[in-house]
Amino acid sequence: MAKITTRTRTGSGVLVPTRPTGVRYRVKFGFQIIEGENLHGRSVRPSRWTNCKVRSETAHRIPDGEYFLHADEGGVFQVKVNGNSWQYLAAA
């Protein structure tokens, strides 16, 4: 049986649309990251969209679409928004 752990990652960063537009948003974010051991020798884990929280530091409305989130502490995450529902691409 695989051991699964979760941890929360919060911070701030820059949100950039996946299509080059020149627009950037300063944001704060929070992800629930699920970590676990690889099963059956799998080296690549499948990905799935998982709910998260992203909000503009300056209260600007962020249009629906897909974005790259460049965290100030390091790392790049793929996120998308539809209405007020934010999700990030997480390894399953």
Gaussian input, Z-matrix of N, CA and C with variables (Angstrom, degrees):
# hf/3-21g

backbone

0 1
 N
 C     1     B1
 C     2     B2     1     A1
 N     3     B3     2     A2     1     D1
 C     4     B4     3     A3     2     D2
 C     5     B5     4     A4     3     D3
 N     6     B6     5     A5     4     D4
 C     7     B7     6     A6     5     D5
 C     8     B8     7     A7     6     D6
 N     9     B9     8     A8     7     D7
 C    10    B10     9     A9     8     D8
 C    11    B11    10    A10     9     D9
 N    12    B12    11    A11    10    D10
 C    13    B13    12    A12    11    D11
 C    14    B14    13    A13    12    D12
 N    15    B15    14    A14    13    D13
 C    16    B16    15    A15    14    D14
 C    17    B17    16    A16    15    D15
 N    18    B18    17    A17    16    D16
 C    19    B19    18    A18    17    D17
 C    20    B20    19    A19    18    D18
 N    21    B21    20    A20    19    D19
 C    22    B22    21    A21    20    D20
 C    23    B23    22    A22    21    D21
 N    24    B24    23    A23    22    D22
 C    25    B25    24    A24    23    D23
 C    26    B26    25    A25    24    D24
 N    27    B27    26    A26    25    D25
 C    28    B28    27    A27    26    D26
 C    29    B29    28    A28    27    D27
 N    30    B30    29    A29    28    D28
 C    31    B31    30    A30    29    D29
 C    32    B32    31    A31    30    D30
 N    33    B33    32    A32    31    D31
 C    34    B34    33    A33    32    D32
 C    35    B35    34    A34    33    D33
 N    36    B36    35    A35    34    D34
 C    37    B37    36    A36    35    D35
 C    38    B38    37    A37    36    D36
 N    39    B39    38    A38    37    D37
 C    40    B40    39    A39    38    D38
 C    41    B41    40    A40    39    D39
 N    42    B42    41    A41    40    D40
 C    43    B43    42    A42    41    D41
 C    44    B44    43    A43    42    D42
 N    45    B45    44    A44    43    D43
 C    46    B46    45    A45    44    D44
 C    47    B47    46    A46    45    D45
 N    48    B48    47    A47    46    D46
 C    49    B49    48    A48    47    D47
 C    50    B50    49    A49    48    D48
 N    51    B51    50    A50    49    D49
 C    52    B52    51    A51    50    D50
 C    53    B53    52    A52    51    D51
 N    54    B54    53    A53    52    D52
 C    55    B55    54    A54    53    D53
 C    56    B56    55    A55    54    D54
 N    57    B57    56    A56    55    D55
 C    58    B58    57    A57    56    D56
 C    59    B59    58    A58    57    D57
 N    60    B60    59    A59    58    D58
 C    61    B61    60    A60    59    D59
 C    62    B62    61    A61    60    D60
 N    63    B63    62    A62    61    D61
 C    64    B64    63    A63    62    D62
 C    65    B65    64    A64    63    D63
 N    66    B66    65    A65    64    D64
 C    67    B67    66    A66    65    D65
 C    68    B68    67    A67    66    D66
 N    69    B69    68    A68    67    D67
 C    70    B70    69    A69    68    D68
 C    71    B71    70    A70    69    D69
 N    72    B72    71    A71    70    D70
 C    73    B73    72    A72    71    D71
 C    74    B74    73    A73    72    D72
 N    75    B75    74    A74    73    D73
 C    76    B76    75    A75    74    D74
 C    77    B77    76    A76    75    D75
 N    78    B78    77    A77    76    D76
 C    79    B79    78    A78    77    D77
 C    80    B80    79    A79    78    D78
 N    81    B81    80    A80    79    D79
 C    82    B82    81    A81    80    D80
 C    83    B83    82    A82    81    D81
 N    84    B84    83    A83    82    D82
 C    85    B85    84    A84    83    D83
 C    86    B86    85    A85    84    D84
 N    87    B87    86    A86    85    D85
 C    88    B88    87    A87    86    D86
 C    89    B89    88    A88    87    D87
 N    90    B90    89    A89    88    D88
 C    91    B91    90    A90    89    D89
 C    92    B92    91    A91    90    D90
 N    93    B93    92    A92    91    D91
 C    94    B94    93    A93    92    D92
 C    95    B95    94    A94    93    D93
 N    96    B96    95    A95    94    D94
 C    97    B97    96    A96    95    D95
 C    98    B98    97    A97    96    D96
 N    99    B99    98    A98    97    D97
 C   100   B100    99    A99    98    D98
 C   101   B101   100   A100    99    D99
 N   102   B102   101   A101   100   D100
 C   103   B103   102   A102   101   D101
 C   104   B104   103   A103   102   D102
 N   105   B105   104   A104   103   D103
 C   106   B106   105   A105   104   D104
 C   107   B107   106   A106   105   D105
 N   108   B108   107   A107   106   D106
 C   109   B109   108   A108   107   D107
 C   110   B110   109   A109   108   D108
 N   111   B111   110   A110   109   D109
 C   112   B112   111   A111   110   D110
 C   113   B113   112   A112   111   D111
 N   114   B114   113   A113   112   D112
 C   115   B115   114   A114   113   D113
 C   116   B116   115   A115   114   D114
 N   117   B117   116   A116   115   D115
 C   118   B118   117   A117   116   D116
 C   119   B119   118   A118   117   D117
 N   120   B120   119   A119   118   D118
 C   121   B121   120   A120   119   D119
 C   122   B122   121   A121   120   D120
 N   123   B123   122   A122   121   D121
 C   124   B124   123   A123   122   D122
 C   125   B125   124   A124   123   D123
 N   126   B126   125   A125   124   D124
 C   127   B127   126   A126   125   D125
 C   128   B128   127   A127   126   D126
 N   129   B129   128   A128   127   D127
 C   130   B130   129   A129   128   D128
 C   131   B131   130   A130   129   D129
 N   132   B132   131   A131   130   D130
 C   133   B133   132   A132   131   D131
 C   134   B134   133   A133   132   D132
 N   135   B135   134   A134   133   D133
 C   136   B136   135   A135   134   D134
 C   137   B137   136   A136   135   D135
 N   138   B138   137   A137   136   D136
 C   139   B139   138   A138   137   D137
 C   140   B140   139   A139   138   D138
 N   141   B141   140   A140   139   D139
 C   142   B142   141   A141   140   D140
 C   143   B143   142   A142   141   D141
 N   144   B144   143   A143   142   D142
 C   145   B145   144   A144   143   D143
 C   146   B146   145   A145   144   D144
 N   147   B147   146   A146   145   D145
 C   148   B148   147   A147   146   D146
 C   149   B149   148   A148   147   D147
 N   150   B150   149   A149   148   D148
 C   151   B151   150   A150   149   D149
 C   152   B152   151   A151   150   D150
 N   153   B153   152   A152   151   D151
 C   154   B154   153   A153   152   D152
 C   155   B155   154   A154   153   D153
 N   156   B156   155   A155   154   D154
 C   157   B157   156   A156   155   D155
 C   158   B158   157   A157   156   D156
 N   159   B159   158   A158   157   D157
 C   160   B160   159   A159   158   D158
 C   161   B161   160   A160   159   D159
 N   162   B162   161   A161   160   D160
 C   163   B163   162   A162   161   D161
 C   164   B164   163   A163   162   D162
 N   165   B165   164   A164   163   D163
 C   166   B166   165   A165   164   D164
 C   167   B167   166   A166   165   D165
 N   168   B168   167   A167   166   D166
 C   169   B169   168   A168   167   D167
 C   170   B170   169   A169   168   D168
 N   171   B171   170   A170   169   D169
 C   172   B172   171   A171   170   D170
 C   173   B173   172   A172   171   D171
 N   174   B174   173   A173   172   D172
 C   175   B175   174   A174   173   D173
 C   176   B176   175   A175   174   D174
 N   177   B177   176   A176   175   D175
 C   178   B178   177   A177   176   D176
 C   179   B179   178   A178   177   D177
 N   180   B180   179   A179   178   D178
 C   181   B181   180   A180   179   D179
 C   182   B182   181   A181   180   D180
 N   183   B183   182   A182   181   D181
 C   184   B184   183   A183   182   D182
 C   185   B185   184   A184   183   D183
 N   186   B186   185   A185   184   D184
 C   187   B187   186   A186   185   D185
 C   188   B188   187   A187   186   D186
 N   189   B189   188   A188   187   D187
 C   190   B190   189   A189   188   D188
 C   191   B191   190   A190   189   D189
 N   192   B192   191   A191   190   D190
 C   193   B193   192   A192   191   D191
 C   194   B194   193   A193   192   D192
 N   195   B195   194   A194   193   D193
 C   196   B196   195   A195   194   D194
 C   197   B197   196   A196   195   D195
 N   198   B198   197   A197   196   D196
 C   199   B199   198   A198   197   D197
 C   200   B200   199   A199   198   D198
 N   201   B201   200   A200   199   D199
 C   202   B202   201   A201   200   D200
 C   203   B203   202   A202   201   D201
 N   204   B204   203   A203   202   D202
 C   205   B205   204   A204   203   D203
 C   206   B206   205   A205   204   D204
 N   207   B207   206   A206   205   D205
 C   208   B208   207   A207   206   D206
 C   209   B209   208   A208   207   D207
 N   210   B210   209   A209   208   D208
 C   211   B211   210   A210   209   D209
 C   212   B212   211   A211   210   D210
 N   213   B213   212   A212   211   D211
 C   214   B214   213   A213   212   D212
 C   215   B215   214   A214   213   D213
 N   216   B216   215   A215   214   D214
 C   217   B217   216   A216   215   D215
 C   218   B218   217   A217   216   D216
 N   219   B219   218   A218   217   D217
 C   220   B220   219   A219   218   D218
 C   221   B221   220   A220   219   D219
 N   222   B222   221   A221   220   D220
 C   223   B223   222   A222   221   D221
 C   224   B224   223   A223   222   D222
 N   225   B225   224   A224   223   D223
 C   226   B226   225   A225   224   D224
 C   227   B227   226   A226   225   D225
 N   228   B228   227   A227   226   D226
 C   229   B229   228   A228   227   D227
 C   230   B230   229   A229   228   D228
 N   231   B231   230   A230   229   D229
 C   232   B232   231   A231   230   D230
 C   233   B233   232   A232   231   D231
 N   234   B234   233   A233   232   D232
 C   235   B235   234   A234   233   D233
 C   236   B236   235   A235   234   D234
 N   237   B237   236   A236   235   D235
 C   238   B238   237   A237   236   D236
 C   239   B239   238   A238   237   D237
 N   240   B240   239   A239   238   D238
 C   241   B241   240   A240   239   D239
 C   242   B242   241   A241   240   D240
 N   243   B243   242   A242   241   D241
 C   244   B244   243   A243   242   D242
 C   245   B245   244   A244   243   D243
 N   246   B246   245   A245   244   D244
 C   247   B247   246   A246   245   D245
 C   248   B248   247   A247   246   D246
 N   249   B249   248   A248   247   D247
 C   250   B250   249   A249   248   D248
 C   251   B251   250   A250   249   D249
 N   252   B252   251   A251   250   D250
 C   253   B253   252   A252   251   D251
 C   254   B254   253   A253   252   D252
 N   255   B255   254   A254   253   D253
 C   256   B256   255   A255   254   D254
 C   257   B257   256   A256   255   D255
 N   258   B258   257   A257   256   D256
 C   259   B259   258   A258   257   D257
 C   260   B260   259   A259   258   D258
 N   261   B261   260   A260   259   D259
 C   262   B262   261   A261   260   D260
 C   263   B263   262   A262   261   D261
 N   264   B264   263   A263   262   D262
 C   265   B265   264   A264   263   D263
 C   266   B266   265   A265   264   D264
 N   267   B267   266   A266   265   D265
 C   268   B268   267   A267   266   D266
 C   269   B269   268   A268   267   D267
 N   270   B270   269   A269   268   D268
 C   271   B271   270   A270   269   D269
 C   272   B272   271   A271   270   D270
 N   273   B273   272   A272   271   D271
 C   274   B274   273   A273   272   D272
 C   275   B275   274   A274   273   D273

   B1=1.4479
   B2=1.5264
   B3=1.3153
   B4=1.4527
   B5=1.5229
   B6=1.2967
   B7=1.4546
   B8=1.5228
   B9=1.3275
   B10=1.4517
   B11=1.5197
   B12=1.3247
   B13=1.4501
   B14=1.5142
   B15=1.3178
   B16=1.4604
   B17=1.5117
   B18=1.3044
   B19=1.4562
   B20=1.5141
   B21=1.3087
   B22=1.4501
   B23=1.5202
   B24=1.3066
   B25=1.4620
   B26=1.5183
   B27=1.3257
   B28=1.4534
   B29=1.5107
   B30=1.3044
   B31=1.4542
   B32=1.5117
   B33=1.3068
   B34=1.4536
   B35=1.5175
   B36=1.3209
   B37=1.4517
   B38=1.5124
   B39=1.3190
   B40=1.4614
   B41=1.5233
   B42=1.3191
   B43=1.4569
   B44=1.5248
   B45=1.3399
   B46=1.4631
   B47=1.5350
   B48=1.3408
   B49=1.4677
   B50=1.5262
   B51=1.3510
   B52=1.4609
   B53=1.5274
   B54=1.3148
   B55=1.4667
   B56=1.5164
   B57=1.3375
   B58=1.4732
   B59=1.5333
   B60=1.3342
   B61=1.4624
   B62=1.5220
   B63=1.3346
   B64=1.4615
   B65=1.5202
   B66=1.3338
   B67=1.4626
   B68=1.5194
   B69=1.3453
   B70=1.4651
   B71=1.5203
   B72=1.3195
   B73=1.4616
   B74=1.5224
   B75=1.3389
   B76=1.4611
   B77=1.5232
   B78=1.3311
   B79=1.4619
   B80=1.5217
   B81=1.3223
   B82=1.4591
   B83=1.5192
   B84=1.3496
   B85=1.4591
   B86=1.5163
   B87=1.3228
   B88=1.4558
   B89=1.5174
   B90=1.3302
   B91=1.4637
   B92=1.5186
   B93=1.3169
   B94=1.4606
   B95=1.5262
   B96=1.3271
   B97=1.4623
   B98=1.5159
   B99=1.3378
   B100=1.4630
   B101=1.5174
   B102=1.3263
   B103=1.4567
   B104=1.5200
   B105=1.3091
   B106=1.4534
   B107=1.5102
   B108=1.3158
   B109=1.4550
   B110=1.5220
   B111=1.3265
   B112=1.4570
   B113=1.5227
   B114=1.3118
   B115=1.4558
   B116=1.5151
   B117=1.3265
   B118=1.4559
   B119=1.5215
   B120=1.3104
   B121=1.4537
   B122=1.5205
   B123=1.3072
   B124=1.4585
   B125=1.5101
   B126=1.3172
   B127=1.4544
   B128=1.5249
   B129=1.3279
   B130=1.4580
   B131=1.5178
   B132=1.3253
   B133=1.4558
   B134=1.5214
   B135=1.3353
   B136=1.4626
   B137=1.5244
   B138=1.3139
   B139=1.4610
   B140=1.5186
   B141=1.3339
   B142=1.4603
   B143=1.5243
   B144=1.3234
   B145=1.4628
   B146=1.5225
   B147=1.3367
   B148=1.4600
   B149=1.5264
   B150=1.3195
   B151=1.4690
   B152=1.5224
   B153=1.3178
   B154=1.4662
   B155=1.5214
   B156=1.3212
   B157=1.4624
   B158=1.5184
   B159=1.3237
   B160=1.4669
   B161=1.5204
   B162=1.3449
   B163=1.4624
   B164=1.5216
   B165=1.3057
   B166=1.4515
   B167=1.5312
   B168=1.3379
   B169=1.4659
   B170=1.5243
   B171=1.3323
   B172=1.4678
   B173=1.5191
   B174=1.3224
   B175=1.4686
   B176=1.5225
   B177=1.3280
   B178=1.4618
   B179=1.5245
   B180=1.3209
   B181=1.4656
   B182=1.5207
   B183=1.3140
   B184=1.4665
   B185=1.5285
   B186=1.3427
   B187=1.4693
   B188=1.5249
   B189=1.3412
   B190=1.4634
   B191=1.5175
   B192=1.3305
   B193=1.4584
   B194=1.5086
   B195=1.3359
   B196=1.4594
   B197=1.5192
   B198=1.3486
   B199=1.4522
   B200=1.5257
   B201=1.3328
   B202=1.4564
   B203=1.5192
   B204=1.3310
   B205=1.4637
   B206=1.5174
   B207=1.3354
   B208=1.4589
   B209=1.5284
   B210=1.3299
   B211=1.4605
   B212=1.5226
   B213=1.3284
   B214=1.4696
   B215=1.5195
   B216=1.3328
   B217=1.4615
   B218=1.5274
   B219=1.3311
   B220=1.4571
   B221=1.5166
   B222=1.2948
   B223=1.4522
   B224=1.5146
   B225=1.3200
   B226=1.4551
   B227=1.5243
   B228=1.3219
   B229=1.4535
   B230=1.5179
   B231=1.3266
   B232=1.4509
   B233=1.5126
   B234=1.3365
   B235=1.4567
   B236=1.5214
   B237=1.3416
   B238=1.4562
   B239=1.5182
   B240=1.3249
   B241=1.4580
   B242=1.5249
   B243=1.3341
   B244=1.4474
   B245=1.5199
   B246=1.3111
   B247=1.4628
   B248=1.5159
   B249=1.3165
   B250=1.4643
   B251=1.5167
   B252=1.3234
   B253=1.4534
   B254=1.5272
   B255=1.3378
   B256=1.4561
   B257=1.5147
   B258=1.3437
   B259=1.4527
   B260=1.5233
   B261=1.3459
   B262=1.4641
   B263=1.5132
   B264=1.3311
   B265=1.4543
   B266=1.5251
   B267=1.3258
   B268=1.4689
   B269=1.5155
   B270=1.3199
   B271=1.4749
   B272=1.5143
   B273=1.3246
   B274=1.4670
   B275=1.5031
   A1=108.51
   A2=117.31
   A3=122.44
   A4=110.62
   A5=115.30
   A6=120.99
   A7=108.14
   A8=116.49
   A9=121.71
   A10=108.64
   A11=116.33
   A12=121.98
   A13=109.03
   A14=115.93
   A15=120.92
   A16=109.03
   A17=114.51
   A18=120.47
   A19=107.85
   A20=116.03
   A21=121.63
   A22=108.96
   A23=115.54
   A24=120.42
   A25=107.36
   A26=115.68
   A27=121.31
   A28=108.55
   A29=116.02
   A30=119.97
   A31=111.22
   A32=114.38
   A33=120.66
   A34=108.56
   A35=115.28
   A36=119.36
   A37=111.98
   A38=114.45
   A39=121.91
   A40=108.25
   A41=115.63
   A42=122.73
   A43=107.94
   A44=116.52
   A45=122.35
   A46=108.17
   A47=118.38
   A48=119.76
   A49=111.68
   A50=116.81
   A51=120.32
   A52=110.87
   A53=117.36
   A54=121.12
   A55=108.25
   A56=117.45
   A57=119.81
   A58=112.43
   A59=115.56
   A60=121.11
   A61=111.76
   A62=117.46
   A63=120.66
   A64=112.88
   A65=117.74
   A66=122.07
   A67=108.87
   A68=115.98
   A69=122.10
   A70=107.92
   A71=115.71
   A72=121.24
   A73=109.09
   A74=117.24
   A75=121.36
   A76=107.05
   A77=116.70
   A78=120.68
   A79=111.49
   A80=114.62
   A81=123.63
   A82=105.69
   A83=116.72
   A84=119.62
   A85=111.33
   A86=114.75
   A87=122.87
   A88=109.67
   A89=116.74
   A90=122.91
   A91=109.37
   A92=116.97
   A93=122.91
   A94=105.04
   A95=117.61
   A96=122.29
   A97=108.74
   A98=115.36
   A99=121.94
   A100=107.88
   A101=115.71
   A102=121.21
   A103=108.50
   A104=116.30
   A105=120.21
   A106=110.24
   A107=115.20
   A108=120.41
   A109=109.47
   A110=116.89
   A111=120.83
   A112=109.32
   A113=115.43
   A114=120.53
   A115=110.80
   A116=116.92
   A117=123.21
   A118=113.44
   A119=118.18
   A120=121.62
   A121=114.56
   A122=118.25
   A123=120.18
   A124=109.14
   A125=116.76
   A126=119.87
   A127=112.07
   A128=117.86
   A129=121.43
   A130=108.13
   A131=115.63
   A132=119.55
   A133=109.56
   A134=118.13
   A135=120.14
   A136=110.27
   A137=116.21
   A138=121.45
   A139=110.35
   A140=115.26
   A141=120.91
   A142=107.91
   A143=115.77
   A144=121.05
   A145=108.77
   A146=116.32
   A147=123.40
   A148=109.05
   A149=117.11
   A150=121.06
   A151=111.45
   A152=115.35
   A153=121.97
   A154=108.39
   A155=115.60
   A156=121.01
   A157=108.84
   A158=115.36
   A159=122.05
   A160=106.34
   A161=116.50
   A162=119.11
   A163=109.41
   A164=114.32
   A165=121.73
   A166=109.78
   A167=116.47
   A168=120.24
   A169=111.30
   A170=116.78
   A171=120.60
   A172=112.30
   A173=118.28
   A174=125.05
   A175=112.78
   A176=118.44
   A177=120.94
   A178=109.00
   A179=116.15
   A180=120.47
   A181=107.81
   A182=116.33
   A183=121.79
   A184=107.12
   A185=117.09
   A186=120.46
   A187=112.45
   A188=115.78
   A189=121.42
   A190=109.80
   A191=116.46
   A192=121.00
   A193=111.66
   A194=114.94
   A195=122.02
   A196=109.60
   A197=115.33
   A198=121.84
   A199=110.82
   A200=114.88
   A201=121.82
   A202=106.56
   A203=115.79
   A204=121.73
   A205=108.01
   A206=116.28
   A207=122.54
   A208=107.20
   A209=116.80
   A210=122.03
   A211=110.32
   A212=116.90
   A213=121.69
   A214=111.33
   A215=117.97
   A216=122.88
   A217=111.96
   A218=116.42
   A219=121.36
   A220=111.33
   A221=115.86
   A222=121.95
   A223=111.83
   A224=114.72
   A225=122.02
   A226=107.55
   A227=116.47
   A228=122.67
   A229=109.37
   A230=116.77
   A231=120.91
   A232=107.27
   A233=116.61
   A234=122.24
   A235=109.15
   A236=115.14
   A237=119.96
   A238=108.65
   A239=115.22
   A240=121.40
   A241=108.63
   A242=114.12
   A243=121.92
   A244=105.68
   A245=116.70
   A246=120.66
   A247=108.95
   A248=117.60
   A249=122.18
   A250=111.78
   A251=117.51
   A252=122.50
   A253=110.60
   A254=116.48
   A255=122.70
   A256=109.70
   A257=116.27
   A258=122.26
   A259=109.02
   A260=115.66
   A261=120.03
   A262=108.63
   A263=115.46
   A264=121.51
   A265=108.05
   A266=115.79
   A267=121.66
   A268=110.07
   A269=115.67
   A270=120.27
   A271=107.04
   A272=116.67
   A273=121.21
   A274=111.14
   D1=133.88
   D2=-177.46
   D3=-79.84
   D4=141.85
   D5=177.00
   D6=-89.68
   D7=124.00
   D8=-178.55
   D9=-115.49
   D10=131.35
   D11=176.73
   D12=-126.08
   D13=155.80
   D14=175.97
   D15=-124.82
   D16=150.39
   D17=174.10
   D18=-145.16
   D19=155.05
   D20=-179.61
   D21=-103.27
   D22=133.03
   D23=175.25
   D24=-117.75
   D25=120.92
   D26=177.21
   D27=-124.89
   D28=157.67
   D29=178.61
   D30=168.17
   D31=-160.62
   D32=178.48
   D33=-133.19
   D34=164.59
   D35=-178.65
   D36=-177.63
   D37=-163.99
   D38=-178.47
   D39=-118.11
   D40=129.84
   D41=179.04
   D42=-101.62
   D43=124.86
   D44=-177.02
   D45=-126.29
   D46=130.73
   D47=177.76
   D48=-59.53
   D49=147.96
   D50=179.93
   D51=-66.25
   D52=-27.42
   D53=174.50
   D54=-95.53
   D55=132.98
   D56=-175.91
   D57=-63.08
   D58=115.93
   D59=179.10
   D60=-127.44
   D61=-15.29
   D62=-176.42
   D63=85.09
   D64=-1.60
   D65=-179.44
   D66=-91.26
   D67=139.81
   D68=177.24
   D69=-138.55
   D70=144.92
   D71=178.99
   D72=-125.89
   D73=131.84
   D74=170.87
   D75=-81.11
   D76=129.13
   D77=-175.17
   D78=-137.79
   D79=162.83
   D80=167.41
   D81=-112.99
   D82=145.80
   D83=-175.89
   D84=-140.77
   D85=162.73
   D86=174.81
   D87=-148.23
   D88=123.13
   D89=179.66
   D90=-120.42
   D91=143.28
   D92=169.73
   D93=-99.75
   D94=106.99
   D95=-175.04
   D96=-97.32
   D97=125.47
   D98=179.41
   D99=-100.85
   D100=124.45
   D101=179.99
   D102=-119.44
   D103=143.60
   D104=178.38
   D105=-158.89
   D106=167.68
   D107=178.57
   D108=-76.16
   D109=148.53
   D110=175.81
   D111=-69.28
   D112=137.61
   D113=178.92
   D114=-96.05
   D115=141.79
   D116=171.77
   D117=54.88
   D118=33.72
   D119=175.05
   D120=72.66
   D121=16.42
   D122=179.26
   D123=-70.44
   D124=130.31
   D125=-178.72
   D126=-94.40
   D127=-25.67
   D128=179.13
   D129=-117.40
   D130=123.87
   D131=-179.96
   D132=-89.32
   D133=141.78
   D134=178.71
   D135=-66.38
   D136=157.95
   D137=-178.90
   D138=-107.38
   D139=154.06
   D140=175.61
   D141=-151.76
   D142=155.43
   D143=178.24
   D144=-82.29
   D145=131.50
   D146=-177.36
   D147=-127.66
   D148=140.38
   D149=-179.49
   D150=-61.77
   D151=146.65
   D152=177.25
   D153=-152.02
   D154=179.89
   D155=177.91
   D156=-121.73
   D157=129.79
   D158=175.32
   D159=-139.33
   D160=133.94
   D161=176.11
   D162=-145.30
   D163=148.07
   D164=-178.93
   D165=-70.02
   D166=136.99
   D167=176.90
   D168=-70.16
   D169=-22.86
   D170=-176.48
   D171=-110.26
   D172=14.45
   D173=177.57
   D174=64.50
   D175=22.10
   D176=174.12
   D177=-75.20
   D178=146.83
   D179=173.64
   D180=-77.68
   D181=133.50
   D182=179.30
   D183=-104.13
   D184=121.52
   D185=-177.36
   D186=-63.58
   D187=152.32
   D188=175.46
   D189=-57.36
   D190=143.90
   D191=177.89
   D192=152.37
   D193=-170.56
   D194=179.36
   D195=-108.78
   D196=143.91
   D197=-173.81
   D198=-141.28
   D199=162.34
   D200=166.71
   D201=-107.55
   D202=130.91
   D203=177.79
   D204=-104.50
   D205=113.87
   D206=178.23
   D207=-96.28
   D208=103.51
   D209=-177.20
   D210=-72.13
   D211=139.59
   D212=177.98
   D213=-60.93
   D214=-31.95
   D215=-177.52
   D216=-83.66
   D217=-1.59
   D218=-179.47
   D219=109.68
   D220=145.22
   D221=179.42
   D222=106.50
   D223=150.07
   D224=177.22
   D225=-127.96
   D226=132.47
   D227=-178.42
   D228=-123.64
   D229=145.37
   D230=174.40
   D231=-94.97
   D232=125.39
   D233=-178.55
   D234=-130.31
   D235=159.40
   D236=174.99
   D237=-144.18
   D238=155.09
   D239=179.76
   D240=-133.30
   D241=140.33
   D242=173.76
   D243=-138.61
   D244=107.19
   D245=-173.26
   D246=71.10
   D247=-119.73
   D248=176.24
   D249=-108.14
   D250=10.74
   D251=-176.72
   D252=-97.79
   D253=111.47
   D254=179.09
   D255=-100.28
   D256=142.92
   D257=175.49
   D258=-141.51
   D259=150.85
   D260=173.83
   D261=-123.94
   D262=155.29
   D263=-177.95
   D264=-84.12
   D265=111.34
   D266=-175.67
   D267=-115.10
   D268=150.17
   D269=172.75
   D270=-72.39
   D271=132.83
   D272=-178.07
   D273=-79.60

